[in-house]
Amino acid sequence: MHLYAYLHAALSSRLAELRRDTERGDSPVPTAVIIFGLVAVAMAVTALALTKANDWMNAIPNHTDPK
């Protein structure tokens, strides 16, 4: 029975402490927006690099695609 009383008291005090602490950090929304923006920029850079590489490879004389 002492274990249950201890666990109840520990849990109650921890929950009271969490309710009192109003500063819990930032919302996940700005983080998601930043991640989405970084992914969009990475995709744009990758597409640009792929386009430039294909143009460079097509500019080689007697160009044939690998089989």
C-alpha positions in Angstrom: 0.0 0.0 0.0 2.9 2.3 0.7 4.0 2.0 -3.0 0.6 3.1 -4.2 0.6 6.1 -1.9 4.1 7.1 -3.0 3.2 6.8 -6.7 0.0 8.8 -6.2 1.9 11.5 -4.4 4.7 11.6 -7.0 2.3 11.7 -9.9 0.1 14.4 -8.3 3.0 16.6 -7.5 4.4 16.2 -11.1 1.1 17.0 -12.7 0.6 20.1 -10.4 4.1 21.2 -11.5 3.3 20.8 -15.2 0.0 22.7 -14.8 1.9 25.6 -13.1 4.6 25.8 -15.8 2.9 27.8 -18.5 6.0 28.2 -20.7 6.3 24.8 -22.5 8.1 25.8 -25.6 7.2 26.7 -29.1 4.2 25.4 -31.1 5.0 22.7 -33.6 3.4 24.8 -36.4 6.4 27.1 -37.0 8.7 24.1 -37.0 6.6 22.4 -39.6 6.5 25.5 -41.8 10.3 25.8 -41.6 10.8 22.1 -42.5 8.4 22.5 -45.4 10.3 25.5 -46.6 13.6 23.7 -46.4 12.3 20.7 -48.3 10.9 23.0 -51.0 14.2 24.8 -51.4 16.1 21.4 -51.5 13.8 20.2 -54.2 14.3 23.3 -56.2 18.1 23.1 -55.9 18.0 19.4 -56.9 15.9 20.1 -59.9 18.1 23.0 -61.0 21.2 20.8 -60.6 19.7 18.0 -62.6 18.6 20.3 -65.4 22.1 21.9 -65.5 23.8 18.4 -65.5 21.5 17.1 -68.3 22.1 20.3 -70.4 25.9 19.9 -69.9 25.8 16.2 -70.8 23.7 16.9 -74.0 26.2 19.5 -75.1 29.0 16.8 -75.4 29.7 16.0 -79.1 28.7 12.5 -80.3 26.6 12.0 -77.2 24.9 8.6 -76.8 22.8 7.5 -73.9 24.2 4.6 -71.9 22.7 1.2 -72.6 
